[in-house]
């Protein structure tokens, strides 16, 4: 079963992904965080315990206290997390936002609302 970390300051978006996971009975270990710091602490705890990194970390592009691009750049600089698959998501379909996400080091850009079933299928490819 894949492990997914999701970082978003929107409680509605966090709730939505958890709800979809249960409603569609998607087999995923889903961990939701409302700040980049919380997600980073959880990643560091997993590493200290010798657990594998998540199969994917998705972070929101625009957060008031944290930046999704900042989190992605930080993870890419850390040897423990450098190879982890990373995605940045947003409600924006602007080419500039997609470019910023990819330039920051994200493997891909996702538009909201997230399609959790499709994300999990793509992880298995």
Helices and strands as residue ranges (DSSP letters): E 2-7, H 11-23, E 28-33, H 36-48, E 56-60, H 68-77, E 86-90, H 95-104, E 108-111, H 116-123
